[in-house]
């Protein structure tokens, strides 16, 4: 019975450590997406002329995407 209790305790501890490692795991795809979106925003801001309002709208949309990716990173850190 003590062996079973020890095995269960080891399993629970191992599961908790694994869950903590997953929470703390880096988010390479989200971080890469964030960097690429920030680079795209810089390029759009450097572009000349307004292109019929489309450049400004694109910057707004990219800003929104950046905000969502940051929220995703925050959520991943909270899990």
C-alpha positions, 0 to 999 in steps of 0.5 A, a space after each residue: 500500500 505504501 508503494 502505491 501511495 508513493 507512486 501516486 504521490 510521484 505521479 502527482 508531483 511529476 504532473 504538477 512539474 510538467 504542467 509548470 514547465 508547459 506554462 513557463 515554456 517559451 512561445 516561439 511562434 507567438 514571439 516570432 509573429 509579434 516581431 514580424 508584425 512590428 516589422 510590418 508596422 515599421 514598413 507601413 509607417 515608412 511607406 510614402 503616400 496614403 494609398 487611398 487610406 489603405 496604408 493607414 487602415 493597414 497600420 491600424 489592423 497591424 496594431 490590433 494584431 500586435 495587441 492580440 498577440 501580446 494578450 496571447 502571450 500574457 494568457 500563455 504565461 497565466 496558464 
